[in-house]
């Protein structure tokens, strides 16, 4: 695999993920659906994850040599920071339905458009990372593949929830769908964060075991 292809794909992920939190942040001035707020936090956490992955990928694959100790420290720091951010974001999402007292959801058009476009874009990136990792297995690209497949599934859920809120706000089911969308986002963030932290711990134990055997 061309290292530049992986780096270019990661950079494209950063650039295309950046507008999402900004647009959704603006949209929160017009709409108060808990799913839209959850989506804003989710996309911010995911953007952080992609930025960290791109930075680590670039450092570890540039021309000069990188010591094994530094490589392990960078990968562990990246994994723990991203996993921690996702866990905290997911935990915060669980409190949104409790803190949200207004039944009027407002205009969720911004969130609906962004989530739909996100589902389409993330599908392409998931397939792209799958192809790159299949050509030449790489832990960072493999993680991005899993992340983008999960992002696609969540975007589909969020799109469905916001569509119900936007086109059928008067239905009693609208509030339940909105709540369901929030819970899906929260579970996804927490599960992803725990998986990232656990993966870092397992890798550290494996390396420590190998080191002790030597």
HELIX and SHEET records of a PDB file:
HELIX    1   1 UNK A    3  UNK A   27  1                                  25    
HELIX    2   2 UNK A   34  UNK A   60  1                                  27    
HELIX    3   3 UNK A   68  UNK A   93  1                                  26    
HELIX    4   4 UNK A   96  UNK A   99  1                                   4    
HELIX    5   5 UNK A  109  UNK A  135  1                                  27    
HELIX    6   6 UNK A  139  UNK A  167  1                                  29    
HELIX    7   7 UNK A  172  UNK A  213  1                                  42    
END                                                                             
